[in-house]
Amino acid sequence: MRRILLENIASGMKLAKPLYSADGRILLNAGLELKESYIERLHNLDVSYIYVEDDLTADIEVPDVVSEQARVEAVSTAKTIMDNVKLGKKVDAAQAKKIANNLVDELCRNHGVMVNFVDMRTRSDYLFSHSVSVCILSVLTGISLGYDELKLRDLGVGALLHDVGKTQIAPEILNKTERLSPEEAEEIKQHPAYGFEILRKNPDISLMSAHCAFQHHERFDGSGYPRNLKDAEIHQFAHIVAIADVYDALTSDVAYRRAVPVYEALAIINQASGTYFNPELIEHFVGNIAVYPIGSVVRLSNNQIGVVVDISHEAKNKPVIRILMDENKQRMNKLVEIDLSKNPRLYIADVVER
Ligand SMILES: [Fe+2]
């Protein structure tokens, strides 16, 4: 399979992974041949990327750090929890712990697998899939830091619920695509405090987890909100969640902006090292991310187009590429793979799926 931007989809392509709604229903199934009507449906659902397969990419599997089932279940439970909070009920701590523990278990078991972002998201489900991704990315960072299981679970719950305060903000403000008025911006900035209030009142949620909600917009240099805390004044969990939060937002379509490719998001995170983010934690965070995820389509410096098929931890910037089109834009009719780590003169010039 390979990843493709929705606007580059052509009729007749085959969907390589199922597309789920936030409540876990299959919207479009794997193997489906994309007719115009399905493509229109994908546009209506506001999906930005999908995975397709053809004869040149049919055997390429994208390994994920957690199983599809665990992710789908987690997103659906996150939605239920937040929908209930919106209705004025309290956070179902048992449910939150169950999914966080499940993700922690899988992430520990799959230790060493790099993050290739594999979930196809619809924009309306952003809050729930974002919560689950931030949980996964934060726990991975905790594992790199050598956290024990108890700490990983608290971090997992905190990361999963870091934005629970957004349930208290009017959707018209939250989803606004135009510039926010100063009052609206102020209201959005209240979500860490709203989240903290919701979580700290809950006796089944640890105070450490609640601080992920309260402090995830604080910044290493004190430039964040709501309290301008800096460096050691911020709990380490919140430092981690802050990086995961920004990273996942950058690599997703959000109300006011399209997703950026992983290498660009990582560059933005690295540029903020020592200002917004704790440099040491960035190292641990970045170590888990595949710069060019398996399934991404790239243009090489010799103008050949190919798909990433394998990555080693030692040479993350130099994956193995299967060539799809030669330098004259002619489709390949034989299987050619180039290991960039063994071809120092060739490099990735661009990610072309966007
Ligand atoms: Fe937030």
Boltz pocket constraint, residues with backbone or C-beta under 6 A from the ligand:
constraints:
  - pocket:
      binder: B
      contacts: [[A, 162], [A, 163], [A, 191], [A, 216], [A, 217], [A, 245]]
      max_distance: 6.0
